[in-house]
Amino acid sequence: MNSSIEWHGINLRWAYSELLPAIYNDIRCRHKAYDILHDALLKFAISPTAINLEKPHAYLRVIAQNLANEDRRVSKRLIAFSASEEFSLPEFINDPTRLAPSPEELTSIKQRLEALQRVINRLPPKCREAFWLYRVEQMPLKDIAEKLSITVNMVSRHITRAMLDLTKLQDQIR
């Protein structure tokens, strides 16, 4: 009896027994690992380049790695939930204030945000705009250069300066 179950040239037993654990080891969240695997399978299925591949499993692995990298990049922009207990939706619905930050935590967050805003406001206008477009709007360097009518090298310099100023601030806060 054949133990492989094929879908679009992918052995699904391999996907779930080898690729899924690899994604989990990278992401460390079972639910996200499943989501990434399923998204990768769908991207693979609709990709015109997936037809007649010599190594479809390698291609699927690259898609999954790219999705995991994207998830990590997006997660960097989020504040981690640091409650000591597990999140419970029914409990949260009954008392949403239970998980709210303490007044001290809120004050600390506010102070850090104000310090961050001061550093960003002190940047020269083009530097501030290049930084915003790159880090917040996620625009490629080339597009930023075209938008600001400067070279890609100058965009890199602006972003580097902003990051250095923000790193100094981060060191001061610690």
PATORLUM-117270 format. One record per atom (N, C-alpha, C): atom name; residue number from 1; x, y, z. Coordinates in steps of 0.1 Angstrom, whole numbers, m for minus. Each point is the difference from the previous one (the first is absolute). Example, Ala and Ser with C-alpha at 12.3 -4.5 7.8 and 13.67 -1.06 7.14 Angstrom:
BEGIN
[r N, 1, [132, m57, 78]]
[r CA, 1, [m9, 12, 0]]
[r C, 1, [9, 12, 0]]
[r N, 2, [m4, 11, m7]]
[r CA, 2, [9, 11, 0]]
[r C, 2, [m8, 11, 8]]
//
This chain:
BEGIN
[r N, 1, [8, m12, 0]]
[r CA, 1, [m8, 12, 0]]
[r C, 1, [9, 12, 0]]
[r N, 2, [m4, 10, m8]]
[r CA, 2, [8, 12, m2]]
[r C, 2, [m3, 9, 12]]
[r N, 3, [11, 4, 7]]
[r CA, 3, [m2, 8, 12]]
[r C, 3, [0, 15, m3]]
[r N, 4, [3, 4, m12]]
[r CA, 4, [0, 14, m3]]
[r C, 4, [m13, 5, m6]]
[r N, 5, [m4, 12, 5]]
[r CA, 5, [m12, 6, m5]]
[r C, 5, [4, 13, m8]]
[r N, 6, [m1, 0, m13]]
[r CA, 6, [5, 11, m8]]
[r C, 6, [m11, 10, m2]]
[r N, 7, [4, 13, m1]]
[r CA, 7, [m9, 11, m3]]
[r C, 7, [9, 10, m8]]
[r N, 8, [m3, 2, m12]]
[r CA, 8, [7, 9, m9]]
[r C, 8, [15, m3, 0]]
[r N, 9, [3, m13, 1]]
[r CA, 9, [14, m5, 0]]
[r C, 9, [7, 1, 13]]
[r N, 10, [m7, 3, 11]]
[r CA, 10, [6, 1, 13]]
[r C, 10, [m5, m12, 8]]
[r N, 11, [9, m7, 7]]
[r CA, 11, [m3, m10, 9]]
[r C, 11, [m5, 6, 13]]
[r N, 12, [m13, m1, 2]]
[r CA, 12, [m5, 7, 12]]
[r C, 12, [5, m7, 13]]
[r N, 13, [3, m13, 0]]
[r CA, 13, [5, m6, 12]]
[r C, 13, [14, 7, 3]]
[r N, 14, [8, 3, m10]]
[r CA, 14, [13, 7, 2]]
[r C, 14, [m3, 14, 5]]
[r N, 15, [m10, 7, m6]]
[r CA, 15, [m3, 14, 4]]
[r C, 15, [m3, 0, 15]]
[r N, 16, [m8, m9, 5]]
[r CA, 16, [m5, 0, 14]]
[r C, 16, [10, m6, 9]]
[r N, 17, [8, m10, m4]]
[r CA, 17, [9, m6, 9]]
[r C, 17, [14, 6, 0]]
[r N, 18, [4, 7, m10]]
[r CA, 18, [13, 6, 0]]
[r C, 18, [0, 15, m2]]
[r N, 19, [m8, 5, m9]]
[r CA, 19, [0, 15, m2]]
[r C, 19, [m7, 7, 12]]
[r N, 20, [m11, m5, 4]]
[r CA, 20, [m7, 6, 11]]
[r C, 20, [8, 1, 13]]
[r N, 21, [7, m11, 4]]
[r CA, 21, [9, 2, 12]]
[r C, 21, [11, 10, m2]]
[r N, 22, [5, 1, m12]]
[r CA, 22, [11, 10, m3]]
[r C, 22, [m6, 14, 1]]
[r N, 23, [m12, 2, m5]]
[r CA, 23, [m6, 13, 2]]
[r C, 23, [m2, 3, 14]]
[r N, 24, [m5, m10, 8]]
[r CA, 24, [m3, 2, 14]]
[r C, 24, [13, 4, 7]]
[r N, 25, [11, m7, m3]]
[r CA, 25, [13, 2, 7]]
[r C, 25, [4, 15, m3]]
[r N, 26, [m4, 5, m11]]
[r CA, 26, [4, 14, m4]]
[r C, 26, [m9, 10, 7]]
[r N, 27, [m13, m3, 0]]
[r CA, 27, [m10, 10, 5]]
[r C, 27, [m4, m2, 15]]
[r N, 28, [1, m12, 4]]
[r CA, 28, [m4, m3, 15]]
[r C, 28, [m14, 2, 3]]
[r N, 29, [m9, m1, m9]]
[r CA, 29, [m14, 1, 2]]
[r C, 29, [m7, m10, m9]]
[r N, 30, [m7, m9, 6]]
[r CA, 30, [m6, m11, m8]]
[r C, 30, [m10, 5, m10]]
[r N, 31, [m9, 10, 5]]
[r CA, 31, [m10, 5, m9]]
[r C, 31, [6, 8, m12]]
[r N, 32, [10, 8, 3]]
[r CA, 32, [6, 7, m11]]
[r C, 32, [7, m9, m10]]
[r N, 33, [6, m11, 6]]
[r CA, 33, [7, m10, m9]]
[r C, 33, [m10, m6, m9]]
[r N, 34, [m11, m4, 5]]
[r CA, 34, [m11, m6, m9]]
[r C, 34, [m4, 11, m11]]
[r N, 35, [m2, 12, 5]]
[r CA, 35, [m5, 10, m9]]
[r C, 35, [11, 3, m11]]
[r N, 36, [12, 0, 3]]
[r CA, 36, [11, 2, m9]]
[r C, 36, [1, m12, m10]]
[r N, 37, [m1, m12, 5]]
[r CA, 37, [0, m11, m9]]
[r C, 37, [m12, 0, m10]]
[r N, 38, [m12, 3, 5]]
[r CA, 38, [m11, 0, m8]]
[r C, 38, [1, 12, m11]]
[r N, 39, [4, 11, 5]]
[r CA, 39, [2, 11, m10]]
[r C, 39, [11, m3, m10]]
[r N, 40, [10, m7, 4]]
[r CA, 40, [11, m4, m9]]
[r C, 40, [m6, m10, m11]]
[r N, 41, [m8, m10, 5]]
[r CA, 41, [m6, m9, m9]]
[r C, 41, [m9, 7, m10]]
[r N, 42, [m8, 9, 4]]
[r CA, 42, [m8, 8, m9]]
[r C, 42, [8, 8, m10]]
[r N, 43, [10, 7, 5]]
[r CA, 43, [9, 8, m9]]
[r C, 43, [6, m9, m10]]
[r N, 44, [5, m12, 4]]
[r CA, 44, [6, m10, m9]]
[r C, 44, [m10, m4, m10]]
[r N, 45, [m13, m3, 4]]
[r CA, 45, [m10, m5, m10]]
[r C, 45, [m3, 10, m10]]
[r N, 46, [0, 13, 4]]
[r CA, 46, [m5, 10, m10]]
[r C, 46, [12, 6, m8]]
[r N, 47, [12, m4, 4]]
[r CA, 47, [12, 6, m7]]
[r C, 47, [2, m6, m14]]
[r N, 48, [1, 9, m10]]
[r CA, 48, [2, m6, m13]]
[r C, 48, [14, m7, m2]]
[r N, 49, [9, 4, 9]]
[r CA, 49, [14, m6, m2]]
[r C, 49, [0, m14, 7]]
[r N, 50, [m10, m4, 7]]
[r CA, 50, [0, m13, 7]]
[r C, 50, [m2, m11, m9]]
[r N, 51, [m5, 3, m12]]
[r CA, 51, [m3, m11, m10]]
[r C, 51, [13, m6, m5]]
[r N, 52, [1, m13, 0]]
[r CA, 52, [12, m7, m5]]
[r C, 52, [13, 3, 7]]
[r N, 53, [0, 2, 12]]
[r CA, 53, [12, 2, 8]]
[r C, 53, [7, m13, 2]]
[r N, 54, [13, 1, 0]]
[r CA, 54, [8, m13, 3]]
[r C, 54, [0, m2, 15]]
[r N, 55, [0, 10, 8]]
[r CA, 55, [0, m1, 15]]
[r C, 55, [m11, 8, 6]]
[r N, 56, [m13, m5, m1]]
[r CA, 56, [m11, 8, 6]]
[r C, 56, [1, 2, 15]]
[r N, 57, [6, m10, 7]]
[r CA, 57, [1, 1, 14]]
[r C, 57, [9, 11, 4]]
[r N, 58, [11, 2, m7]]
[r CA, 58, [9, 11, 3]]
[r C, 58, [m6, 13, m3]]
[r N, 59, [m8, 1, m10]]
[r CA, 59, [m7, 12, m3]]
[r C, 59, [m10, 4, 11]]
[r N, 60, [m8, m11, 4]]
[r CA, 60, [m9, 2, 11]]
[r C, 60, [7, 5, 13]]
[r N, 61, [12, m6, 3]]
[r CA, 61, [7, 4, 11]]
[r C, 61, [5, 15, 0]]
[r N, 62, [4, 4, m12]]
[r CA, 62, [3, 14, m2]]
[r C, 62, [m12, 9, 2]]
[r N, 63, [m11, m3, m5]]
[r CA, 63, [m12, 7, 2]]
[r C, 63, [m3, 1, 15]]
[r N, 64, [1, m11, 7]]
[r CA, 64, [m3, 0, 15]]
[r C, 64, [10, 9, 7]]
[r N, 65, [13, m1, m4]]
[r CA, 65, [10, 8, 7]]
[r C, 65, [m3, 15, m2]]
[r N, 66, [m4, 3, m12]]
[r CA, 66, [m3, 15, m3]]
[r C, 66, [m12, 4, 8]]
[r N, 67, [m10, m8, 2]]
[r CA, 67, [m12, 3, 8]]
[r C, 67, [4, 1, 15]]
[r N, 68, [9, m8, 4]]
[r CA, 68, [4, 0, 14]]
[r C, 68, [8, 13, 3]]
[r N, 69, [9, 4, m10]]
[r CA, 69, [7, 12, 1]]
[r C, 69, [m9, 12, 0]]
[r N, 70, [m10, 0, m8]]
[r CA, 70, [m10, 11, 0]]
[r C, 70, [m7, 1, 13]]
[r N, 71, [m4, m12, 5]]
[r CA, 71, [m7, 0, 13]]
[r C, 71, [9, 6, 11]]
[r N, 72, [13, m3, 0]]
[r CA, 72, [9, 5, 10]]
[r C, 72, [1, 15, m2]]
[r N, 73, [1, 5, m12]]
[r CA, 73, [2, 14, m3]]
[r C, 73, [m13, 8, 5]]
[r N, 74, [m11, m6, m2]]
[r CA, 74, [m13, 7, 4]]
[r C, 74, [0, m1, 15]]
[r N, 75, [4, m11, 6]]
[r CA, 75, [m1, m1, 15]]
[r C, 75, [9, 10, 7]]
[r N, 76, [11, 4, m6]]
[r CA, 76, [9, 9, 6]]
[r C, 76, [m7, 13, 2]]
[r N, 77, [m10, 3, m7]]
[r CA, 77, [m7, 13, 1]]
[r C, 77, [m11, 0, 11]]
[r N, 78, [m2, m12, 5]]
[r CA, 78, [m11, m2, 10]]
[r C, 78, [6, 0, 14]]
[r N, 79, [m8, 4, 10]]
[r CA, 79, [5, m1, 14]]
[r C, 79, [m5, m14, 5]]
[r N, 80, [10, m7, 6]]
[r CA, 80, [m3, m14, 5]]
[r C, 80, [m10, 1, 12]]
[r N, 81, [m9, m9, 0]]
[r CA, 81, [m9, m2, 11]]
[r C, 81, [7, m6, 12]]
[r N, 82, [1, 7, 11]]
[r CA, 82, [9, m5, 11]]
[r C, 82, [m8, m4, 12]]
[r N, 83, [m13, m3, m1]]
[r CA, 83, [m7, m4, 12]]
[r C, 83, [5, m13, 5]]
[r N, 84, [0, m2, 13]]
[r CA, 84, [6, m13, 6]]
[r C, 84, [m10, m11, m2]]
[r N, 85, [m12, 2, m3]]
[r CA, 85, [m10, m10, m2]]
[r C, 85, [m4, m1, m14]]
[r N, 86, [m6, m12, m4]]
[r CA, 86, [m4, m2, m14]]
[r C, 86, [m12, 10, m3]]
[r N, 87, [m1, 4, m12]]
[r CA, 87, [m11, 8, m4]]
[r C, 87, [m13, m8, m2]]
[r N, 88, [m10, 4, 6]]
[r CA, 88, [m13, m7, m1]]
[r C, 88, [m11, 10, m5]]
[r N, 89, [m5, m3, m12]]
[r CA, 89, [m9, 9, m7]]
[r C, 89, [m13, 2, 9]]
[r N, 90, [m6, m10, 5]]
[r CA, 90, [m12, 2, 9]]
[r C, 90, [3, 9, 12]]
[r N, 91, [12, m3, 6]]
[r CA, 91, [3, 9, 12]]
[r C, 91, [2, 14, m5]]
[r N, 92, [7, 2, m11]]
[r CA, 92, [2, 13, m5]]
[r C, 92, [m13, 8, m3]]
[r N, 93, [m9, m7, m6]]
[r CA, 93, [m13, 6, m4]]
[r C, 93, [m7, 4, 13]]
[r N, 94, [0, m8, 11]]
[r CA, 94, [m6, 3, 12]]
[r C, 94, [7, 12, 7]]
[r N, 95, [13, 1, m1]]
[r CA, 95, [7, 10, 7]]
[r C, 95, [13, 4, m8]]
[r N, 96, [m2, 9, m10]]
[r CA, 96, [11, 4, m9]]
[r C, 96, [11, 7, 8]]
[r N, 97, [m3, 7, 11]]
[r CA, 97, [10, 7, 7]]
[r C, 97, [10, m8, 7]]
[r N, 98, [m3, m13, 2]]
[r CA, 98, [8, m9, 7]]
[r C, 98, [14, m1, m6]]
[r N, 99, [1, 1, m13]]
[r CA, 99, [12, m2, m8]]
[r C, 99, [6, 14, m3]]
[r N, 100, [m6, 11, 4]]
[r CA, 100, [6, 13, m3]]
[r C, 100, [13, 2, 7]]
[r N, 101, [9, 8, m6]]
[r CA, 101, [12, 3, 7]]
[r C, 101, [m2, 8, 13]]
[r N, 102, [9, m2, 10]]
[r CA, 102, [m2, 8, 12]]
[r C, 102, [3, 15, m3]]
[r N, 103, [m4, 8, 9]]
[r CA, 103, [3, 15, m2]]
[r C, 103, [16, 2, m1]]
[r N, 104, [8, m7, 7]]
[r CA, 104, [14, 1, m1]]
[r C, 104, [5, m4, m14]]
[r N, 105, [m5, m12, m5]]
[r CA, 105, [3, m4, m14]]
[r C, 105, [m4, 10, m10]]
[r N, 106, [m12, 5, 1]]
[r CA, 106, [m5, 10, m9]]
[r C, 106, [9, 13, 0]]
[r N, 107, [4, 4, 12]]
[r CA, 107, [9, 12, 1]]
[r C, 107, [13, m3, m7]]
[r N, 108, [5, m12, 2]]
[r CA, 108, [13, m4, m6]]
[r C, 108, [m1, 0, m15]]
[r N, 109, [m11, m6, m5]]
[r CA, 109, [m2, 0, m15]]
[r C, 109, [m2, 14, m5]]
[r N, 110, [m7, 8, 6]]
[r CA, 110, [m2, 14, m4]]
[r C, 110, [13, 7, m1]]
[r N, 111, [9, m1, 11]]
[r CA, 111, [13, 7, 0]]
[r C, 111, [9, m5, m11]]
[r N, 112, [0, m13, m3]]
[r CA, 112, [8, m5, m11]]
[r C, 112, [m5, 5, m13]]
[r N, 113, [m13, 0, m2]]
[r CA, 113, [m5, 5, m13]]
[r C, 113, [3, 15, m2]]
[r N, 114, [m1, 8, 11]]
[r CA, 114, [3, 14, m1]]
[r C, 114, [15, 2, m3]]
[r N, 115, [9, m8, 6]]
[r CA, 115, [14, 1, m3]]
[r C, 115, [3, m4, m15]]
[r N, 116, [m7, m10, m4]]
[r CA, 116, [1, m5, m14]]
[r C, 116, [m4, 12, m10]]
[r N, 117, [m12, 6, 4]]
[r CA, 117, [m5, 11, m9]]
[r C, 117, [10, 11, 0]]
[r N, 118, [6, 4, 11]]
[r CA, 118, [10, 11, 1]]
[r C, 118, [12, m3, m10]]
[r N, 119, [5, m12, 1]]
[r CA, 119, [11, m4, m9]]
[r C, 119, [m4, 1, m15]]
[r N, 120, [m11, m5, m3]]
[r CA, 120, [m5, 0, m14]]
[r C, 120, [m2, 15, m4]]
[r N, 121, [m6, 8, 9]]
[r CA, 121, [m3, 14, m4]]
[r C, 121, [13, 8, m2]]
[r N, 122, [11, m4, 7]]
[r CA, 122, [13, 7, m2]]
[r C, 122, [7, m3, m13]]
[r N, 123, [m4, m11, m6]]
[r CA, 123, [6, m4, m13]]
[r C, 123, [m2, 11, m11]]
[r N, 124, [9, 2, m9]]
[r CA, 124, [m3, 9, m11]]
[r C, 124, [m12, m6, m8]]
[r N, 125, [m7, 9, m6]]
[r CA, 125, [m13, m4, m7]]
[r C, 125, [2, m12, m10]]
[r N, 126, [10, 1, m9]]
[r CA, 126, [2, m11, m9]]
[r C, 126, [4, m13, 7]]
[r N, 127, [8, 1, 10]]
[r CA, 127, [4, m12, 8]]
[r C, 127, [m12, m6, 7]]
[r N, 128, [m9, 9, 6]]
[r CA, 128, [m12, m5, 7]]
[r C, 128, [m9, m7, m10]]
[r N, 129, [m2, 6, m12]]
[r CA, 129, [m9, m5, m10]]
[r C, 129, [5, m14, m6]]
[r N, 130, [13, 0, m2]]
[r CA, 130, [6, m13, m5]]
[r C, 130, [m1, m11, 10]]
[r N, 131, [2, 3, 13]]
[r CA, 131, [m1, m9, 10]]
[r C, 131, [m15, m5, 1]]
[r N, 132, [m9, 9, 0]]
[r CA, 132, [m14, m3, 1]]
[r C, 132, [m5, m9, m12]]
[r N, 133, [4, 4, m12]]
[r CA, 133, [m3, m8, m12]]
[r C, 133, [6, m14, 1]]
[r N, 134, [12, m1, 5]]
[r CA, 134, [6, m13, 0]]
[r C, 134, [m5, m9, 11]]
[r N, 135, [0, 5, 12]]
[r CA, 135, [m4, m8, 12]]
[r C, 135, [m15, m2, 2]]
[r N, 136, [m8, 10, m3]]
[r CA, 136, [m14, 0, 3]]
[r C, 136, [m8, m4, m13]]
[r N, 137, [3, 7, m11]]
[r CA, 137, [m7, m3, m12]]
[r C, 137, [6, m12, m8]]
[r N, 138, [12, m5, 4]]
[r CA, 138, [6, m11, m5]]
[r C, 138, [3, 1, m15]]
[r N, 139, [4, 12, m4]]
[r CA, 139, [3, 3, m15]]
[r C, 139, [14, m5, m2]]
[r N, 140, [3, m5, m12]]
[r CA, 140, [13, m3, m4]]
[r C, 140, [9, 13, m2]]
[r N, 141, [13, m2, 2]]
[r CA, 141, [9, 12, 0]]
[r C, 141, [m1, 7, m13]]
[r N, 142, [m1, m7, m11]]
[r CA, 142, [m1, 6, m14]]
[r C, 142, [m12, 9, m1]]
[r N, 143, [m11, m5, 5]]
[r CA, 143, [m13, 8, m1]]
[r C, 143, [1, 13, 9]]
[r N, 144, [7, m2, 12]]
[r CA, 144, [2, 12, 8]]
[r C, 144, [8, 10, m6]]
[r N, 145, [11, m5, m7]]
[r CA, 145, [9, 9, m7]]
[r C, 145, [m7, 8, m11]]
[r N, 146, [m8, m7, m7]]
[r CA, 146, [m8, 7, m11]]
[r C, 146, [m10, 10, 6]]
[r N, 147, [m7, m4, 11]]
[r CA, 147, [m10, 9, 6]]
[r C, 147, [7, 12, 6]]
[r N, 148, [12, m1, 6]]
[r CA, 148, [6, 11, 6]]
[r C, 148, [10, 8, m9]]
[r N, 149, [2, m6, m12]]
[r CA, 149, [9, 6, m10]]
[r C, 149, [14, 0, 5]]
[r N, 150, [4, m11, 6]]
[r CA, 150, [14, m1, 5]]
[r C, 150, [5, m14, m5]]
[r N, 151, [13, m3, 2]]
[r CA, 151, [6, m12, m4]]
[r C, 151, [m4, m11, 11]]
[r N, 152, [1, m13, m4]]
[r CA, 152, [m2, m11, 9]]
[r C, 152, [10, 0, 11]]
[r N, 153, [13, 4, m3]]
[r CA, 153, [10, 1, 10]]
[r C, 153, [m4, 11, 10]]
[r N, 154, [m5, 11, m4]]
[r CA, 154, [m5, 10, 10]]
[r C, 154, [m11, m5, 8]]
[r N, 155, [m9, m7, m5]]
[r CA, 155, [m11, m6, 7]]
[r C, 155, [6, m9, 11]]
[r N, 156, [9, m9, m4]]
[r CA, 156, [7, m9, 10]]
[r C, 156, [6, 8, 11]]
[r N, 157, [7, 11, m3]]
[r CA, 157, [6, 9, 10]]
[r C, 157, [m10, 5, 10]]
[r N, 158, [m11, 5, m6]]
[r CA, 158, [m11, 6, 9]]
[r C, 158, [m5, m11, 9]]
[r N, 159, [m3, m11, m5]]
[r CA, 159, [m5, m11, 9]]
[r C, 159, [10, m4, 10]]
[r N, 160, [13, m1, m4]]
[r CA, 160, [10, m4, 10]]
[r C, 160, [1, 11, 11]]
[r N, 161, [0, 13, m4]]
[r CA, 161, [0, 10, 10]]
[r C, 161, [m11, m1, 10]]
[r N, 162, [m12, m2, m5]]
[r CA, 162, [m12, m1, 8]]
[r C, 162, [1, m12, 10]]
[r N, 163, [5, m11, m6]]
[r CA, 163, [1, m12, 8]]
[r C, 163, [11, 2, 11]]
[r N, 164, [11, 7, m3]]
[r CA, 164, [10, 2, 10]]
[r C, 164, [m5, 9, 11]]
[r N, 165, [m8, 10, m3]]
[r CA, 165, [m6, 9, 10]]
[r C, 165, [m10, m8, 9]]
[r N, 166, [m7, m8, m6]]
[r CA, 166, [m10, m8, 7]]
[r C, 166, [7, m11, 9]]
[r N, 167, [11, m5, m5]]
[r CA, 167, [8, m10, 8]]
[r C, 167, [6, 7, 12]]
[r N, 168, [5, 13, m2]]
[r CA, 168, [5, 7, 12]]
[r C, 168, [m11, 2, 10]]
[r N, 169, [m12, 3, m4]]
[r CA, 169, [m11, 2, 9]]
[r C, 169, [m3, m13, 7]]
[r N, 170, [0, m11, m7]]
[r CA, 170, [m3, m13, 6]]
[r C, 170, [11, m3, 11]]
[r N, 171, [12, 3, m3]]
[r CA, 171, [11, m2, 10]]
[r C, 171, [m2, 8, 12]]
[r N, 172, [m5, 12, m2]]
[r CA, 172, [m2, 9, 12]]
[r C, 172, [m11, m5, 8]]
[r N, 173, [m11, m5, m6]]
[r CA, 173, [m11, m5, 7]]
[r C, 173, [3, m12, 9]]
[r N, 174, [9, m9, m5]]
[r CA, 174, [4, m12, 8]]
[r C, 174, [7, 4, 12]]
//
